[in-house]
């Protein structure tokens, strides 16, 4: 079972990563907020925490491997559909193009930040297979703090650009965890 769990982790990461490499990113934004990079750093630390704790000595329970498979499937589905819906507006930094549009199609119907939802699923899938519970909890906490930083900065940029349309969308659609406002 360990080999299957590790194969799911590696395969899940590769399939999740592909749309970010394939889809063309936007050029230089008209408006950018680099403070969101602090959130990226915290998310990176959270992912790094998952790989600590001598995972190679653990044998994940079959139910954890199944749970990880579901989390990776959701992560990949969200990543692929979100990058496709964003099209050329997708970027690493929090920024807006001169002709930026408010995307509400695809997974953006259910969450305002489906790429962050996909990243959370990626974290949960990886942690379920590799990470001891205490370290896993710490990774989740660090990840959520980093993601909240990014969400708030991006929401502020979008609110400044789209005003009342954004506020209505923000009230109607949760940030990155469905049904949680």
Secondary structure, DSSP 4 states (H G I P E B T S, - for coil): -HHHHHHHHHHHHHHHHHHHHHSPPP-S-SEEETTHHHHHHHHHHHHHHHT-S-GGG----HHHHHHHHHHHHHHHHHHHHHHHHHGGG--SSEEE-TT-----SGGGGTBTTHHHHHHHHHHHHHHHHH--HHHHHHHHHHHHHHHHHHHHHHHHHHHHHHHHHHHHHHHHSBSSSTT--
